Amino acid sequence: MGSDFGVKDAAGEAMQTAAEVQEKVSGKVPAQARTEKNLTRVVIIGGGACGMAAATKIRRQSDFKITVLSSDSHTAYSHCGIPFVLGREIESFEKLIVKPPGFFREKNIDVKLNEKVRSINLVRQVVLTGEGTYPYDKLVIATGSLPFISRKSEANILPYGIFTLRSLADGRLFGKALETAQTVCIVGGGTIGIECASALTKRGIETILITRSKDLLSSQFDSDMSAIVRAHLEALGVQVITGETLFLPENFWKEKTVYINDRHFPADLILLATGVKPEVCLASEAGIDIGKAGGIVVNEMLQVKAGGEFLPNVYAGGECAEVTDLLTGESRLSQLGTTARHMADVIGNNITGKYSTFGPLADPWVAVAGDLQFGGVGLTPEQVERQGIKVVTGFSHGRTRASYYPGRKDIHIKLFFKGDCLAGAQLAGGEGIKERIDAFSLAIRKKTTIKDLLNLETCYAPPVSMLVDPLTPAVKAAVRNMREEKKE
């Protein structure tokens, strides 16, 4: 019987040493590399949110020759929409394609799909694939992430009946398999696992959601907020198992059983939603620096570092690049589409000579499972515990509309204060979550104090709010907790 669960990073051939990179670190384009006068060649590795947005941004601002190399079979689609196709809120995966290939042809952007990059040569300024050689004057590395699967296997191939959801092709494959499935086990208690669990239950598929963490959303939510999400899933019919590790038989395709300690459960399919890791193998083998968080090191212009210096003609963005945390100053990763889109704008501007910088992030996020919206911004429980940050919290449970108005929904707000300033928020409720998180994101950036929030004026109309906004009791609770701490 079975094995633990990972995936090997995509490996390319190393073309030069770090010393060679340092020798040419000035980034000057060799004269022999140019084939046409006054033509800047931009090569973008990766056809995801950052790569394609950078390509269109550069095209709007220049007549450069743009080539996008992607190992994916689709491009310019919404990965975040996949759970909602599985739940049939969206009728087909084709609806997730934001821009078809014809759009890029019309814009004179050469998109090479199903073409895997084997290596990057920073000295010669070329990118090698299995099908050709692409010289560049400007290079963008937007390779995204790979599914994090801690499976130790020589073959590095997922057994039949086990799926990930990292691409549109993955979604289609899993969606096809669901047509005959009665029971599905989802491994992973993050947003994708939760959204998919809700989606499958809506289709009448018996769903088990398992995570080895003690809570769902353990890196993003406190236990009390996580319990709200769990209760909602269980009300939908999802069987939630936390603090346990899944064990699979090697012949899962035949046995169709999963083991959790001394229990076993039938499962037609397994979805691994255990997170992702940045795909940095190409960059690392090219001599580009990888940081402590596991992503590509970049400066404020999103230029990469190699040979001890930042390269003026090589950029990185999206999930493969490290960002700076607004509240801790730490380097970390951001796996948000909004971050990738912002990075693409900065890269596009800098490549076309319009100087732009990318600053620290508070990382506001939101997700939806059934009728429940949940999300947060700022400090996470993981950061607070790891760095020993002292915070004071305030919690409130209110309604989204006047008590007598039809359709009112519950809303839960938890605020975190570092010193006197707002440093984080976690929310869950039936409506209005995204707008509140956006407001808290701005408040954190502006270093809003607890006194500012106490004096905040809020608007009121029965269909959209309570007379006393649920934010107010959360702030007052934090004030009381601060006073109690000072007494101790």
N, C-alpha and C positions, 0 to 999 in steps of 0.2 A: 504494500500500500504506500502511497503517495509521497509527496515532496513539498518542500517550501516553495513560496512564490517569489522575478526580475527579468530583466531584459538587458541585452548587451547594447551599449551605445553603438550607433552607426560608426564604423571605422573606415578611415581613408588611409591612403599611403602618405607618409611624411615626406615632404618635398625639400625641407631645409631645416637647419638647426636654428636655435634661438640666436646663436652667434651670427649666423648669416643674416638673420632679420635685423640685428643691431647694426650690422655693417651698412644696411640699406635703409635704415629707419627714417631717413629724411622723407621718404615717400615720393621722391622725384620719379617721374615717368621716364623709362629708358626711351631714347629717341627711336630705336628700331621697333619699339612696341607699337608705335602709331602707324596705322595703315592709311588713314585719311587725315588731311590737314584740318585743324580746327574742329575735330569731332571728338567729343568726350564720350568715352564708353563706360557705361554704368552696368555692372553685373550685380544682381540681387539673388542671394541664395535663400530660398524659402518663399512659398507662395501663400502664406497665411496672412493674418490681419495686418501685421507690420510690413511684410514684404510687398504686398500688393498696394497698400495705401501709400507706401514710399514711392513705388513706381508711378502711380497716378499723380502724386504730388510733384515729382520731378518732371513728369511730362507737361503738367500745367505751366511749369515755370521755366522750361527749357526745350531745346530741340535735340537733346542728347540721345545717343543710341542706348536704348535700355533693353537688357536681357534678363529675364527672370527664370531661374532654374529651380524646379520643384520636383521632388520625388513623389508628390501626391498626384492622384489622378483627377482631382478637381481643384479649382482655385476660386478665391473670392466668395466664400460661403460662410455662413454663420454656424460655427461649431456649437455655440451656446443654445441654438435652437433644436439640436438633435433630440433631447428628452421630450420635447413638445410634439415632435413628429411621432415618436414612439407612443406617446399618449393620445395621438390623433387629434390634438388641438390644431395642429397644422397638417394639412392633407397629404403632403408628400415631401420627400427630401429635396426635390427639385425647387421647391419654394424657398429653400435656404440659400440657393445660389444667388448672391446679390448682383453680381455682374458676370454675364456669360463670356466665353472665350472671344466671341465676336467683338465685344466692347473693347478689349485690349488690342485686337487687330486693328480696329478703326483708329485707336490712339497711337498706333505704331509702336506698341510695346510687345516685344517678342517673348512670349511665354512658352517655355519648354516644360511640359508636364511629363511625369513618369521618367524624369531624367535625374538620376542620383549623382550628386557631386562626390567625387572620390578624394580630391585633395585641393588645397589652396597653396599656391606658391607666392609668398609675399615679396620675394626678391625679384622674380621675373614678372610679377603681376599678372598671373594667369590662374584660372580655375579649370581644373580637369574633371570631366565626367567620363562615364563609360562610353560616351558617344562623340566626344569632341573636346576641343580646347578653346577656352574663352578668355582672351586678353581683356584687361580692364584698366581704366584710369581711376575709377572710383568703385569700391566694393562695399556691399551691404550684406552683413550676415544676420539673417532672420530665420534661423533654423528651428525656432520654437522648442518644444519639449517632446519627450518620449514618455509613454506610460511607465509608471514605476511599478514593477512587478518583481517581488523578491523571490522569484522562483529560480532555484538552482537546477539548471538542465544543460547538458552538453549540446543538445539539439537547438536550444533557444527557440523552440516553436511551441505555441500554446496548443494543448490537446484539443481534439475536436469537441465542440460544444462549449468552449470557453472563449469569451470575447472581451475586447477593450473598445473604447469609444473615442479614439483620438482623431479620427478623420471621418469625412462624409462616407467614404467607402466602408469604414467600420460600422457606421450607423445603418447603412443599407443592408449589410450582411447580417447584423444582429436583428434588424427589423424583419428580414425574411425568415430567420429562424424562429422568431416569436409567433409566427402564424400558426405553428403547430405545438407551441409550448403551453403547458398547463401550470408548471411550477418553475420559478426562476430564483436563483440565489444571487444577490448582489453583495459584493465584498467591497467595503469602504463606506465610511460614515461622513464623507464630505458632501459638498453641494450637488455634484453630479450624481452620486449614489442616491441621495435623498430625492432629487428631482425624478430620477428614473424609477425609483421604487413607487413613488406616487403615480407616475405615468402608467406603469404596468398594472398596478392594482386597479386603476380606473378602467383598464381593458378587461378586468375579470381574471387576470393571471395571479395565481397565488404567489406571493412575493416574500422572500426572507431577506432582510438586510442585516449584515453582520459586520462588526468592526472590532478590532482588537483593543481599541481605546475604550476607556471607561464610559465615555459619552460620545454622542454624535457631535460633529463639528468641534472636536476637542481642541483644535488649534485656533479656533475663531470665537467660540462661545464659552461662557462660564456654564457650570453644571446646571444652574437653575434655568438659564435661558435655553440650554440644550434640551432640558426636560419638556419644554413647551413644544419644541419641534417633534420630539419623540412621541408625545401624547397625540399630536395631530396625525402622525403617520399610523400609529396603532389604531386610531379611530377610523382611518381609511381602510384598515385591514392588513397592514404590513406587519409582519412578525419581525420585531427588532431585537437583535441579540448584541449586547455590548460586552467588552472586556474578555472576548473569546477569540481564539485563532482557528481559522478554517483549515481542515486537513482533507486533501483530495486523494482518491485512489488513482493510480497510474492509468487504469482503464476506465476513467470516468465516463467516456463516451459509451461504454457498455453497461457499467454499473449504475450510472445516473444517481449517484448518492454522494452527499457531502458529510463529513464527520466533524463534530464540534465536541471536543473532550469525549465523554462516553455516550454522547447522543449522535444519532445520524438522521439526516433529512433527505427525502427524495428531491431531486432537482433535474429538470430537463436541460437547463442551460445555466451557465454561470457568467455574470458580468463582473469584470475586475475594474473597480472604480477606486483604486488605491492611491490615486495621486499621480503626479508627473515629476520628471526631473529634466533639467535643461539639456538640450542636445548640443553639446559643446565639443564633441570629439574632433570635428574638422578644424575648429579654431585652435584647440589645444595642440594638435599635431602640426599645425602651421606655425607654432611658436607664440601664439597669442595668450596673454595672461588670463588665467581662470582664478576667480576670487574665492574667499572663504565660504560664501553662500552657494558655490558651485556654478555660478554663471560667469559670463564673459565680463571682464573688468572694462568699464568705459568711463570717460570723463563727462563733463556737463554738456559737451557737444555730441556725445555718444560715439566718440572715436575710441577705437580699441587700443590696448597697450601691448607692446611687444618689444623685446630687447631693451627694456628700461624706459621707453618713451612711448607717448601716444602717437599713433600713426595718423597723419593728416588726411589720408585718402581711404581709410578703412573704417567702417561704422558697424555697429551692432545694435539691434533693438528687438523688442518683444520678449517672450518668455526666456530666451537664452541669455539675456543680458541682466546684469545686476543693477539694482536701483538703490537709492539712499532713503532710509526711513526718516520721515519728517520729525518723529518724536524721539527716536533713540539715536539717530545719526549712524546707525548700523547699515552695512551693505546687506541687501536681501534680494529676494526674487519677487516679482509681481506677475501673477497669472491672469490678469484682467484684460479683456479686449479693449477697454478704454485706455489702459496704459500703453498697449501696443499701438493704438491709433495715434496717441499723443507723440510717442517716440517716432513714428513714421513722419509726422509733420516736422519734427525737429531735424531728423536726418535729411528729409527732402529739402528743407531750407538751407542747411549747411552745405549740401552737395551743390546746390545751385547758387551759392554765394550770398544767401540771405541769412546772416548769422542768427542762430537760435540756441537756446540752452534748455536743458531738461533738469528740473529741480527735484527736491525730495518729495516723497509721496505719503499721503495719509491712507491711501488705498480703500476708498469706499466701495462696498460690494453689496449686492442684493440677490436673492434667489426666490423662487416660487415653487411650492409643492402643493398641488391641489388648491385649496382656498387660503393657504397660509403663505404670507410673504415674510421673509426674514433676512436680516443683513446687519452690517456694522461698518465701523470706520475707526481708525486710530489704533490705540494700543490693543493688543490681543492678550488673552490669558497666558499664552506661550511666552510672549515677550516679558510680561510682568513677572512671571515665575523665573525665567532664565536670568534676567538681569537684576532681580530683586528690587524692582521698582515699587515704591510705596504709593498706593492709590487709595482714594476714598470713593466709595460708590453710593449711588442713589437709585432706587428702583420705584417704579410705579406701574399700576395696572389700571387702565382706563378704557374708554370707548371712543370710537371714531366719529360718532354722531351724538346728538342729544338723546337722552334716555328714552324719550317718547317717540323718537323718529324711526320709522321702519328701516330695516337693513343695517342697523348699527353693528359694528364688529369690535371684538376685543383688540386691545393694543397693549403691548408690554414694552417698557422703555427702561434700559439700564444705562446709567451714565458713569463715567470714570473721570475723576479729577486728579491731576498730578500737581501738588501744591494748590494754588487757587484756580488753575486753568483747566478747562475742559480738555481731556486727552483721549477720550474714546467713548464709543456708544455701541450698544447692542440692542436690536429691536426685533420684535416679532408681532405679527398681527394680521388682521384680515384685509386691510387696505391702508394706503397712505404711507407705506414704509419707505419707499424710494425717495420721496420728496423730503422726508425728515432726515434721512441719512445724508442727502445732499446738503441740507442746511447745517447739520452737525459738522460735515466736512469743512465747510467754510468757517464755521465757528472755531474749529480746532486750528485752522490756518491763521486765523486772526487773533489767536491766543485769548479767546473769550473767557472771562473770569466767571466764577460762580455768582458773584454779585451782579454781573451783567445779565446773566440768565434769570436771576431772581427778579430783576427789573424789566425783563423782556415783555413787550406788549404783544399780545396775540389776538388774532381776529376770531370772530364767532358767527356762525350761522347754523341752525339745527341740522341741515342735511350734510354738513361737512365737519362739524366739530362739537365738542362739549363747551360749555360756557367757560369752565376752567380747563385749559389744555392739559392733557396728561403729562406734558413736559414739566409743568410747574410742581406737582407733588414729587416728581423724581428729583428735581433740584432741591426742594425743601428737605427731602430725606437725606441727601448728601450733606446739606448744612448741618442737620442733626448729628449725622455720623462724624463730621469734622469736630463738632463741639465735644462729643463723647470721647474722641481720641485725645483731645487736648486736656481733658480731665484726668486721663490715665497717667 
